[in-house]
Amino acid sequence: MNATTIHAVGILRRPVCQLTVALGMLALCAGIAQAAPSVADALKLKPVQNQVDYDTPESSDIEKCAIKAEKINGMTAWVVRGPNGNVLRQFADTNGDNVVDAWSYFLDGLEVYRDIDGDFNGKADQYRWFQTAGSRWGSDRNEDGNIDSWKLISPEEVAEEAVEAARSRNPARFARLLITEADLKELGMSKTLANRIRKRASSSAGAFKALVQSGDVGKQSTFSDFGGMRPGMVPAGTLGLKGDLLVYENVWAMVSDGQKHEQLQLGTMVRVNDSWKLIDGPTIGSTQQAAAPIFFDTGGGGAAQQMAGGGEAASDEVQAILVKMEKLDVAMGNASPTSLKKLIAERADVLEELVAKSSPGEEKEQWLRQLADMLSASVQDRNYPEGADRLKRWVDHLAKEKASKNIQTYFIFRSMQADYGAALAAPKADYSKVHSAWLKQLEAFVDKHGSSEHAAEALLQLAMASEISGETEESLEWYDQLAKNFPNSQQARKAKGAMTRLTSEGKAISLKGKTVDGRDIDLKMFRGKPVVIQYWISSYKSCKAEHAVLKDLYGKFGGKNFEVIGVNLDYTRQEVEQYLKSNPLKWPQVYESGGFDSRLANEMGVNILPLMMVVDANGKVSNRSVQAAELETELKKVMK
């Protein structure tokens, strides 16, 4: 599409009705679709969300501004520039249909806010803040101009939103900051902790109502500062958590109203994917008026007590152990390689103390799992080689103690992994022999402990090893055994996807998702021309090398002759956004948080990168794993 063909009337397909422009402009642009709209008319458009600080020239300077169609990162956009050449507005067509679907506003030459029509129906369904305006990304599912949920929001912005909700007497605005049932499911945790969080969150609406009725946050109040102790990481496995959980306790926002300054206590805040969530209702007052900490309350009532004794108050002895571990965690974060070994050994001692003091059951096994994970990882990264023997002693001890089969096999498997990692790291290691011995160990583990939950991981690794070796039939057998024996496991989802991918040639596949900038993508949209699907991660050199090849081929044949869809598997959105900022790619990049455990990775069983697939014009896979050097030949074949 040439830069001059974007319809001027497209600017007027406003995100919501409150932004309609004077009828005179609509008639003018409808009559001259190829002509640029006037600067004055373009500047009448406003962001859907309020409280956006952006540049608007004085009326006397409007005639010195200019508007014209420009190419921006491969997209066509109407760009309004001020008298000094700085960009003031940018109204872009992101999907090539000659209609504007992204409305951007600038401050001091930087884009600070964007309304996005992600489903291309003329109404905004996403709102994003950038650069000096922050990092918020809101979703508006019913397209009514009100944010329903946050896809991305920082702790500071949560605090600011909470103040604004109180100032504007808007309970819905506060409610969308709170942790949800879906969040609890996503995080995974013990029933005791989940119930405690539910109870705290359920009372937050009443606390917000009381705050509004008190008038302590006036209608002229403003957010002026954010406060709280530095965030802390709750390690995976603790309290049943699926992954590490980043937590702020005792968060507060400073509220100003003229000469009056108050602290708005917000309690505990946790990170769920790319968004921070509140648990407690807001109260005005000092830290003493804040809700009790949930995770780091070593003095009473917090999660530390629950971890130590099924939710009952922990003894003074256990409290002292927990304090020791917290201090060790801080020290390990700043330790030199020479002192780290000693600290790991001390932390293992502390975990063993907690195991000894915990009652039998879920909480005790959580400490045991954390101990096994730490020892195994420390052996594999060579920070604590003695951990291998320590793991073996625990394997023997648990067998004599007749501990549950699950915890016994957990230690057996982590011990195997530690030995494998140590063997690979040994000087002059014969990698082929080490790997062959590892596979035999895995098979023996599956034979002996086939019903344990850890057999699923063993089966997955056997299947992956066979796939890498090119033994597709053997790989499919392992994947099939995994899917049948452990149908509800995370590994089974990966196995089913891998089976789909390995048997995909000549078949149609499905790929749907949202791009990094919020657009909906469906592989079916590109029916009629071949598509290259590249799975990638920003830290892999091999993936970056593929980008160079794809850029070259896209320049030769792309757009009309074939398309590319990137599927990024970075763990966080910030990683891929940072990469794309310095390495812009012309084709869409689909993203969902979760990395190799995300839906996008599981649907095709993506375990190993690089990986590129080629789909023909009929939507059927012509090559399920094409190498970069072979890609041009493959494309020429399917483009015929």
C-alpha positions as CSV (number, residue, x, y, z in Angstrom):
1,M,0.0,0.0,0.0
2,N,1.4,3.4,-0.9
3,A,1.6,6.0,1.8
4,T,-1.0,8.2,0.1
5,T,-3.8,5.6,-0.1
6,I,-4.8,5.4,3.6
7,H,-8.3,6.9,3.8
8,A,-8.5,10.2,5.6
9,V,-11.9,9.2,6.7
10,G,-10.3,6.3,8.6
11,I,-9.2,8.7,11.3
12,L,-12.8,9.4,12.0
13,R,-13.6,5.7,12.8
14,R,-13.3,6.8,16.3
15,P,-12.7,4.3,19.2
16,V,-15.9,5.3,21.0
17,C,-18.7,7.7,20.3
18,Q,-17.6,10.3,22.8
19,L,-14.7,11.1,20.4
20,T,-16.8,11.9,17.3
21,V,-15.6,15.0,15.5
22,A,-17.7,17.8,14.0
23,L,-20.0,16.6,11.2
24,G,-18.3,19.1,8.8
25,M,-15.0,17.3,8.9
26,L,-16.7,13.9,8.3
27,A,-18.5,15.2,5.2
28,L,-15.3,16.8,3.9
29,C,-13.2,13.7,4.4
30,A,-15.9,11.4,3.1
31,G,-15.9,13.4,-0.1
32,I,-12.1,13.4,-0.6
33,A,-11.0,10.0,0.7
34,Q,-7.5,10.4,-0.8
35,A,-6.8,13.8,0.6
36,A,-5.3,14.5,4.0
37,P,-7.6,15.8,6.8
38,S,-6.8,19.2,8.1
39,V,-4.5,19.7,11.0
40,A,-7.2,21.5,13.0
41,D,-9.7,18.6,12.5
42,A,-7.1,16.0,13.4
43,L,-6.2,17.9,16.6
44,K,-9.8,17.8,17.7
45,L,-9.5,14.1,18.4
46,K,-8.8,13.2,22.1
47,P,-7.7,10.0,24.0
48,V,-10.5,7.7,25.1
49,Q,-8.9,7.7,28.6
50,N,-8.6,10.9,30.6
51,Q,-5.7,12.2,32.5
52,V,-3.3,11.9,29.6
53,D,-0.7,14.7,29.3
54,Y,0.1,15.3,25.7
55,D,1.1,18.2,23.5
56,T,-1.5,20.4,21.8
57,P,-0.3,23.5,20.0
58,E,-1.7,27.0,20.7
59,S,-4.4,28.0,18.2
60,S,-2.0,30.6,16.8
61,D,0.5,27.8,15.9
62,I,-2.0,25.4,14.3
63,E,-1.4,26.9,10.8
64,K,2.3,26.2,11.3
65,C,1.7,22.5,11.8
66,A,1.5,19.9,9.0
67,I,-0.2,16.6,8.4
68,K,0.7,14.0,5.8
69,A,0.8,10.2,5.3
70,E,4.1,8.6,6.3
71,K,5.5,5.1,6.5
72,I,6.2,4.2,10.2
73,N,7.7,0.8,10.9
74,G,6.2,-0.7,7.8
75,M,2.7,0.8,8.5
76,T,1.0,3.8,6.9
77,A,0.0,6.6,9.2
78,W,-1.3,10.1,9.2
79,V,1.3,12.1,11.1
80,V,0.7,15.5,12.6
81,R,3.9,17.5,13.2
82,G,4.3,20.7,15.1
83,P,6.1,23.9,14.0
84,N,9.4,22.5,15.2
85,G,8.9,19.2,13.3
86,N,8.1,17.2,16.5
87,V,5.3,14.6,16.1
88,L,2.1,15.6,17.8
89,R,-0.3,12.8,16.6
90,Q,0.0,9.6,14.7
91,F,-3.1,7.8,13.3
92,A,-2.0,4.4,11.9
93,D,-3.4,1.6,9.8
94,T,-1.7,-1.4,11.4
95,N,-3.4,-4.2,9.3
96,G,-3.3,-2.7,5.8
97,D,-7.0,-2.3,5.3
98,N,-6.7,1.5,4.7
99,V,-8.5,2.3,7.9
100,V,-7.0,3.8,11.0
101,D,-6.9,1.5,14.0
102,A,-4.3,3.0,16.3
103,W,-4.5,6.6,17.6
104,S,-1.3,7.9,19.2
105,Y,-0.6,11.0,21.2
106,F,2.8,12.5,21.8
107,L,4.6,14.7,24.4
108,D,7.9,16.3,23.7
109,G,8.3,14.1,20.6
110,L,7.7,10.9,22.5
111,E,4.6,8.7,22.1
112,V,2.9,8.6,25.6
113,Y,-0.5,7.1,24.9
114,R,-2.3,5.0,22.3
115,D,-5.9,3.9,21.7
116,I,-6.0,0.5,19.8
117,D,-8.8,-1.1,17.8
118,G,-7.4,-4.6,18.1
119,D,-10.4,-6.3,16.4
120,F,-10.7,-3.7,13.7
121,N,-14.4,-2.9,14.2
122,G,-13.9,0.9,14.7
123,K,-14.0,0.8,18.5
124,A,-11.0,0.8,20.8
125,D,-10.6,-2.3,22.9
126,Q,-7.1,-1.5,24.4
127,Y,-5.4,1.5,25.9
128,R,-1.6,1.9,26.3
129,W,0.6,4.3,28.1
130,F,4.3,4.6,27.0
131,Q,7.6,6.1,28.0
132,T,7.3,9.1,30.3
133,A,3.6,8.3,30.9
134,G,4.4,4.9,32.3
135,S,3.7,1.3,31.3
136,R,-0.1,0.7,31.8
137,W,-1.9,-1.5,29.2
138,G,-5.7,-1.7,29.8
139,S,-8.2,-4.1,28.1
140,D,-11.8,-3.0,27.3
141,R,-13.6,-6.2,26.3
142,N,-17.1,-4.6,25.8
143,E,-15.6,-1.5,24.1
144,D,-17.5,1.0,26.2
145,G,-14.5,3.2,26.9
146,N,-14.0,1.8,30.4
147,I,-11.0,-0.4,31.2
148,D,-12.1,-3.9,32.4
149,S,-8.7,-5.3,33.4
150,W,-5.0,-4.5,33.3
151,K,-2.8,-6.5,31.0
152,L,0.2,-4.6,32.3
153,I,0.6,-2.3,35.3
154,S,3.4,-1.5,37.7
155,P,3.1,-1.2,41.5
156,E,3.5,2.5,41.4
157,E,0.7,2.8,38.8
158,V,-1.6,0.5,40.9
159,A,-1.1,2.9,43.8
160,E,-1.9,5.9,41.6
161,E,-5.0,4.1,40.2
162,A,-6.2,3.3,43.8
163,V,-6.0,7.0,44.7
164,E,-7.8,8.1,41.6
165,A,-10.5,5.5,42.2
166,A,-11.0,6.9,45.7
167,R,-10.9,10.5,44.5
168,S,-13.5,9.9,41.8
169,R,-15.7,7.7,44.0
170,N,-15.4,4.8,41.5
171,P,-15.6,1.3,43.1
172,A,-15.2,-0.4,39.6
173,R,-11.9,1.4,39.0
174,F,-10.6,0.0,42.4
175,A,-12.1,-3.5,41.8
176,R,-10.1,-4.0,38.7
177,L,-6.9,-3.7,40.7
178,L,-7.8,-6.6,43.0
179,I,-6.6,-10.2,42.7
180,T,-9.1,-12.5,41.1
181,E,-10.0,-16.2,41.3
182,A,-8.3,-16.7,37.9
183,D,-5.2,-15.1,39.4
184,L,-5.2,-17.5,42.4
185,K,-5.5,-20.4,40.0
186,E,-2.7,-19.1,37.9
187,L,-0.4,-18.8,40.8
188,G,-1.2,-22.0,42.5
189,M,-0.9,-22.1,46.3
190,S,-2.0,-24.1,49.4
191,K,-5.7,-24.0,50.2
192,T,-4.9,-22.3,53.5
193,L,-3.2,-19.4,51.9
194,A,-5.8,-19.1,49.0
195,N,-8.6,-19.0,51.5
196,R,-6.9,-16.3,53.5
197,I,-6.3,-14.2,50.4
198,R,-10.0,-14.7,49.3
199,K,-11.2,-13.5,52.7
200,R,-9.0,-10.4,52.7
201,A,-10.0,-9.6,49.1
202,S,-13.7,-10.1,49.7
203,S,-13.6,-7.4,52.5
204,S,-11.8,-4.9,50.3
205,A,-15.1,-3.5,48.7
206,G,-16.4,-2.6,52.2
207,A,-13.1,-0.9,53.1
208,F,-13.2,1.1,49.8
209,K,-16.8,2.2,50.5
210,A,-15.8,3.3,54.1
211,L,-12.9,5.3,52.8
212,V,-15.1,7.1,50.3
213,Q,-17.7,7.8,52.9
214,S,-15.1,9.2,55.3
215,G,-14.1,11.9,52.9
216,D,-10.4,11.4,53.8
217,V,-9.6,11.3,50.1
218,G,-11.2,14.4,48.7
219,K,-12.3,15.1,45.2
220,Q,-9.3,17.4,44.7
221,S,-6.8,14.9,46.1
222,T,-3.9,13.7,44.0
223,F,-1.4,10.9,44.1
224,S,2.1,12.2,45.0
225,D,4.3,9.3,45.9
226,F,4.5,5.5,46.3
227,G,6.1,3.7,49.3
228,G,6.8,0.3,50.6
229,M,9.7,-1.9,51.6
230,R,11.6,-3.5,48.6
231,P,9.7,-6.4,47.1
232,G,10.6,-9.9,48.1
233,M,10.5,-13.2,46.1
234,V,8.6,-16.2,47.5
235,P,10.3,-19.2,45.9
236,A,8.4,-21.8,43.8
237,G,7.1,-24.7,45.8
238,T,6.5,-22.6,48.9
239,L,2.8,-22.9,49.9
240,G,2.1,-24.8,46.6
241,L,3.1,-21.9,44.4
242,K,3.7,-22.9,40.7
243,G,6.5,-20.4,40.3
244,D,8.4,-17.7,42.1
245,L,6.1,-15.0,43.4
246,L,7.2,-11.4,43.7
247,V,5.5,-9.6,46.6
248,Y,5.2,-6.2,48.1
249,E,4.1,-5.9,51.7
250,N,2.8,-2.8,53.5
251,V,2.4,-0.7,50.4
252,W,1.2,2.9,50.7
253,A,0.4,5.8,48.4
254,M,0.9,9.4,49.5
255,V,-2.2,11.5,48.9
256,S,-2.0,15.3,48.7
257,D,-4.9,17.8,49.0
258,G,-3.6,21.3,49.2
259,Q,-1.4,21.5,52.3
260,K,-2.8,18.2,53.7
261,H,-0.8,15.0,53.1
262,E,-2.0,11.5,54.1
263,Q,-0.8,8.0,53.6
264,L,-3.3,5.7,51.9
265,Q,-2.4,2.2,53.2
266,L,-2.9,-0.5,50.4
267,G,-1.6,-3.6,52.2
268,T,-0.1,-6.5,50.2
269,M,0.5,-6.5,46.4
270,V,1.6,-9.4,44.3
271,R,2.7,-9.8,40.7
272,V,0.5,-12.0,38.4
273,N,2.2,-12.3,35.0
274,D,2.8,-8.7,33.9
275,S,0.3,-7.0,36.3
276,W,0.5,-6.2,40.0
277,K,-2.7,-7.0,42.0
278,L,-4.0,-5.7,45.4
279,I,-5.4,-8.0,48.0
280,D,-6.5,-5.5,50.7
281,G,-8.9,-2.6,50.9
282,P,-7.5,0.9,51.4
283,T,-7.3,2.8,54.7
284,I,-6.0,6.2,55.7
285,G,-3.4,6.3,58.4
286,S,0.1,5.2,59.5
287,T,1.6,1.7,58.9
288,Q,0.0,0.6,62.2
289,Q,-3.4,1.1,60.5
290,A,-2.4,-1.1,57.5
291,A,-3.6,-4.7,57.1
292,A,-1.2,-7.3,58.5
293,P,1.4,-8.7,56.1
294,I,0.5,-12.0,54.4
295,F,3.8,-13.4,53.2
296,F,6.7,-11.9,55.2
297,D,5.1,-11.5,58.6
298,T,7.7,-13.3,60.8
299,G,6.2,-11.6,63.8
300,G,2.8,-13.2,63.7
301,G,-0.2,-14.0,61.4
302,G,1.5,-14.1,58.0
303,A,2.2,-16.8,55.5
304,A,5.4,-17.7,57.3
305,Q,3.4,-19.1,60.1
306,Q,1.2,-21.1,57.8
307,M,4.2,-22.6,56.1
308,A,5.5,-23.7,59.4
309,G,2.4,-25.3,60.7
310,G,-0.7,-25.7,58.5
311,G,-2.0,-22.2,59.4
312,E,-1.6,-22.4,63.2
313,A,0.6,-19.9,65.0
314,A,4.2,-20.8,64.6
315,S,6.4,-21.3,67.7
316,D,9.1,-18.8,68.7
317,E,11.6,-21.4,67.6
318,V,10.2,-21.7,64.1
319,Q,9.9,-17.9,63.8
320,A,13.6,-17.7,64.6
321,I,14.4,-20.3,61.9
322,L,12.3,-18.3,59.3
323,V,14.1,-15.1,60.2
324,K,17.4,-16.9,59.6
325,M,16.3,-18.1,56.2
326,E,15.2,-14.6,55.2
327,K,18.6,-13.2,56.1
328,L,20.3,-16.0,54.2
329,D,18.2,-15.2,51.1
330,V,19.3,-11.6,51.2
331,A,23.0,-12.6,51.7
332,M,22.8,-15.1,48.8
333,G,21.4,-12.4,46.5
334,N,24.6,-10.3,47.0
335,A,27.1,-13.1,47.5
336,S,30.4,-13.6,45.6
337,P,31.0,-17.0,44.0
338,T,33.5,-17.9,46.8
339,S,31.0,-17.3,49.6
340,L,27.9,-18.7,47.9
341,K,28.8,-22.3,48.6
342,K,28.9,-21.7,52.4
343,L,25.5,-19.9,52.2
344,I,23.8,-22.6,50.2
345,A,25.0,-25.2,52.8
346,E,23.6,-23.0,55.6
347,R,20.3,-22.5,53.8
348,A,20.0,-26.3,53.4
349,D,20.6,-26.6,57.1
350,V,17.8,-24.1,57.8
351,L,15.4,-26.0,55.4
352,E,16.2,-29.2,57.2
353,E,15.4,-27.5,60.5
354,L,12.0,-26.4,59.1
355,V,11.3,-30.0,57.9
356,A,12.0,-31.3,61.4
357,K,9.7,-28.7,63.0
358,S,6.8,-29.1,60.6
359,S,3.9,-31.4,61.1
360,P,3.5,-34.3,58.6
361,G,1.5,-33.4,55.5
362,E,1.4,-30.8,52.8
363,E,3.5,-28.1,54.5
364,K,6.3,-30.4,55.4
365,E,6.5,-31.8,51.9
366,Q,6.7,-28.2,50.5
367,W,9.8,-27.6,52.6
368,L,11.2,-30.9,51.4
369,R,10.6,-30.1,47.8
370,Q,12.2,-26.7,48.2
371,L,15.2,-28.5,49.7
372,A,15.4,-31.0,46.9
373,D,15.1,-28.3,44.2
374,M,17.8,-26.1,45.8
375,L,20.3,-28.9,46.2
376,S,19.8,-30.3,42.7
377,A,20.1,-26.8,41.1
378,S,23.2,-26.0,43.2
379,V,24.9,-29.2,42.1
380,Q,24.0,-28.6,38.4
381,D,25.4,-25.0,38.4
382,R,28.5,-26.2,40.3
383,N,27.9,-23.8,43.3
384,Y,27.6,-26.7,45.8
385,P,28.8,-30.1,44.5
386,E,28.3,-31.6,48.0
387,G,24.6,-31.3,47.4
388,A,24.7,-34.5,45.4
389,D,25.7,-36.6,48.4
390,R,23.2,-34.7,50.6
391,L,20.4,-35.6,48.2
392,K,21.4,-39.3,48.3
393,R,21.3,-39.3,52.1
394,W,17.8,-37.8,51.9
395,V,16.7,-40.5,49.4
396,D,17.9,-43.2,51.9
397,H,16.3,-41.4,54.9
398,L,12.9,-41.0,53.3
399,A,12.9,-44.6,52.3
400,K,13.6,-45.7,55.9
401,E,11.0,-43.2,57.2
402,K,8.5,-44.7,54.7
403,A,7.6,-41.2,53.5
404,S,5.0,-40.8,50.8
405,K,5.9,-42.3,47.4
406,N,5.6,-38.9,45.8
407,I,8.1,-37.2,48.0
408,Q,10.5,-40.2,47.7
409,T,10.4,-40.2,43.9
410,Y,10.8,-36.4,44.0
411,F,14.1,-36.7,45.7
412,I,15.2,-39.7,43.5
413,F,14.5,-37.7,40.4
414,R,16.2,-34.5,41.6
415,S,19.2,-36.6,42.6
416,M,19.4,-38.1,39.1
417,Q,19.2,-34.6,37.6
418,A,22.0,-33.4,39.9
419,D,24.3,-36.4,38.9
420,Y,23.6,-35.8,35.2
421,G,24.4,-32.1,35.5
422,A,27.6,-32.8,37.4
423,A,28.7,-35.4,34.8
424,L,28.1,-32.9,32.0
425,A,30.2,-30.3,33.8
426,A,33.1,-32.6,34.6
427,P,36.4,-31.8,32.9
428,K,36.8,-33.8,29.6
429,A,33.3,-35.1,29.9
430,D,32.3,-37.5,27.0
431,Y,28.9,-35.8,26.3
432,S,27.6,-38.6,24.1
433,K,28.3,-41.3,26.8
434,V,26.9,-39.1,29.6
435,H,23.7,-38.4,27.7
436,S,23.3,-42.1,26.7
437,A,23.7,-43.1,30.4
438,W,21.1,-40.4,31.3
439,L,18.5,-41.8,28.9
440,K,19.0,-45.3,30.4
441,Q,18.5,-43.9,33.9
442,L,15.3,-42.2,32.7
443,E,14.0,-45.4,31.2
444,A,14.8,-47.3,34.4
445,F,13.0,-44.6,36.4
446,V,9.9,-44.9,34.3
447,D,10.0,-48.7,34.6
448,K,10.3,-48.6,38.4
449,H,8.2,-45.5,39.2
450,G,5.9,-45.2,36.3
451,S,2.9,-44.2,38.3
452,S,4.6,-41.4,40.1
453,E,4.0,-37.8,39.0
454,H,7.7,-37.4,38.2
455,A,7.6,-40.1,35.6
456,A,5.8,-37.5,33.4
457,E,9.0,-35.4,33.4
458,A,11.1,-38.4,32.7
459,L,8.9,-39.4,29.7
460,L,9.0,-35.9,28.4
461,Q,12.8,-35.8,28.4
462,L,12.9,-39.3,26.7
463,A,10.6,-38.0,24.0
464,M,12.6,-34.8,23.5
465,A,15.8,-36.7,23.3
466,S,14.4,-39.1,20.6
467,E,13.0,-36.1,18.7
468,I,16.4,-34.3,18.7
469,S,18.1,-37.5,17.5
470,G,15.7,-37.7,14.6
471,E,14.0,-40.8,15.8
472,T,10.5,-39.5,15.2
473,E,8.6,-42.8,15.6
474,E,10.2,-43.5,19.0
475,S,9.6,-39.9,20.0
476,L,5.9,-40.3,19.2
477,E,5.7,-43.4,21.3
478,W,7.1,-41.7,24.3
479,Y,4.9,-38.6,23.8
480,D,1.9,-40.9,23.4
481,Q,2.7,-42.8,26.6
482,L,3.0,-39.5,28.5
483,A,-0.3,-38.2,27.2
484,K,-2.2,-41.4,28.1
485,N,-0.6,-42.0,31.5
486,F,-0.7,-38.4,32.8
487,P,-3.5,-36.8,30.8
488,N,-4.0,-33.8,33.2
489,S,-0.3,-32.9,33.6
490,Q,1.5,-29.9,32.2
491,Q,3.8,-32.3,30.4
492,A,0.8,-34.1,28.7
493,R,-0.3,-30.7,27.2
494,K,3.2,-30.4,25.8
495,A,3.2,-34.0,24.6
496,K,-0.1,-33.6,22.7
497,G,1.2,-30.5,21.0
498,A,4.4,-32.2,20.0
499,M,2.5,-35.1,18.5
500,T,0.4,-32.6,16.5
501,R,3.5,-30.9,15.2
502,L,5.4,-34.1,14.4
503,T,2.5,-35.4,12.4
504,S,1.4,-32.1,10.9
505,E,2.9,-32.3,7.3
506,G,0.0,-32.3,4.8
507,K,-2.5,-31.2,7.5
508,A,-4.0,-27.9,8.5
509,I,-3.0,-26.4,11.8
510,S,-4.4,-23.7,14.1
511,L,-2.6,-20.7,15.4
512,K,-4.4,-17.8,17.1
513,G,-3.3,-15.1,19.5
514,K,-2.6,-11.5,20.1
515,T,0.4,-9.6,18.9
516,V,2.8,-7.8,21.2
517,D,0.9,-4.6,20.3
518,G,-2.5,-6.1,21.0
519,R,-3.8,-7.1,17.6
520,D,-5.7,-10.4,17.0
521,I,-3.9,-12.8,14.7
522,D,-5.3,-16.0,13.1
523,L,-3.4,-18.1,10.7
524,K,-6.6,-18.4,8.6
525,M,-6.3,-14.7,7.9
526,F,-3.4,-15.4,5.6
527,R,-5.1,-18.2,3.6
528,G,-4.1,-17.9,-0.1
529,K,-0.4,-17.4,0.4
530,P,2.3,-19.4,2.2
531,V,3.2,-18.5,5.8
532,V,6.4,-19.1,7.7
533,I,5.8,-19.6,11.5
534,Q,8.9,-18.8,13.5
535,Y,9.1,-19.7,17.2
536,W,11.8,-17.7,18.9
537,I,13.2,-16.2,22.0
538,S,15.1,-12.9,22.2
539,S,18.2,-14.3,24.0
540,Y,18.9,-17.1,21.5
541,K,21.6,-16.3,18.9
542,S,20.2,-18.9,16.6
543,C,16.8,-17.1,16.6
544,K,18.5,-13.8,15.9
545,A,20.3,-15.4,12.9
546,E,16.9,-16.6,11.6
547,H,15.6,-13.0,11.8
548,A,18.4,-11.9,9.5
549,V,17.4,-14.6,6.9
550,L,13.7,-13.8,7.3
551,K,14.4,-10.1,6.7
552,D,16.3,-10.8,3.6
553,L,13.6,-13.1,2.2
554,Y,10.8,-10.8,3.3
555,G,12.5,-8.1,1.3
556,K,12.7,-10.4,-1.8
557,F,9.3,-12.1,-1.7
558,G,7.3,-11.0,1.4
559,G,3.9,-9.3,1.7
560,K,2.3,-10.4,-1.6
561,N,4.0,-13.7,-2.0
562,F,4.3,-15.0,1.5
563,E,3.9,-13.9,5.1
564,V,5.7,-14.5,8.4
565,I,4.2,-14.9,11.9
566,G,6.6,-14.8,14.8
567,V,5.6,-16.6,18.0
568,N,7.7,-15.2,20.8
569,L,8.4,-17.4,23.9
570,D,10.1,-14.9,26.1
571,Y,9.1,-15.2,29.8
572,T,8.0,-11.6,30.1
573,R,6.5,-9.1,27.6
574,Q,9.2,-6.5,28.5
575,E,11.9,-8.8,27.1
576,V,10.3,-9.1,23.7
577,E,9.3,-5.4,23.6
578,Q,12.8,-4.3,24.4
579,Y,14.2,-6.6,21.7
580,L,11.8,-5.3,19.0
581,K,12.5,-1.7,19.9
582,S,16.2,-2.2,18.8
583,N,15.5,-4.9,16.3
584,P,12.2,-4.0,14.5
585,L,10.5,-6.8,12.5
586,K,8.0,-6.1,9.8
587,W,5.8,-9.1,10.4
588,P,3.4,-9.7,13.4
589,Q,4.8,-11.1,16.6
590,V,2.3,-13.2,18.7
591,Y,2.9,-13.3,22.4
592,E,1.5,-14.8,25.6
593,S,3.3,-14.9,28.9
594,G,4.6,-18.2,30.2
595,G,7.6,-18.8,27.9
596,F,7.9,-22.5,27.1
597,D,5.0,-23.3,29.3
598,S,2.6,-20.9,27.5
599,R,-0.4,-22.0,25.5
600,L,1.4,-21.0,22.3
601,A,4.3,-23.3,23.1
602,N,2.1,-26.1,24.3
603,E,-0.2,-26.2,21.3
604,M,2.7,-27.3,19.1
605,G,4.8,-28.9,21.8
606,V,7.7,-26.5,21.4
607,N,10.5,-27.7,23.5
608,I,13.6,-26.8,21.5
609,L,14.5,-23.7,19.5
610,P,15.2,-22.7,16.8
611,L,12.0,-23.9,15.1
612,M,10.4,-22.7,11.9
613,M,7.4,-24.3,10.1
614,V,6.1,-23.6,6.6
615,V,2.4,-23.6,5.8
616,D,1.3,-23.6,2.2
617,A,-1.4,-21.3,0.6
618,N,-4.1,-23.9,1.5
619,G,-3.2,-23.7,5.2
620,K,-1.5,-27.1,5.3
621,V,2.0,-27.7,6.7
622,S,4.5,-28.3,4.0
623,N,7.6,-28.5,6.3
624,R,7.3,-28.9,10.1
625,S,10.9,-28.0,10.8
626,V,12.8,-26.1,8.1
627,Q,16.3,-24.9,8.6
628,A,17.2,-21.3,7.8
629,A,19.6,-22.4,5.0
630,E,16.8,-24.3,3.4
631,L,14.0,-21.7,3.8
632,E,14.4,-20.0,0.4
633,T,14.2,-23.3,-1.5
634,E,11.1,-24.4,0.6
635,L,9.4,-21.0,0.0
636,K,10.0,-21.1,-3.8
637,K,8.5,-24.6,-3.8
638,V,5.3,-23.5,-2.0
639,M,5.0,-20.1,-3.8
640,K,4.6,-21.9,-7.1
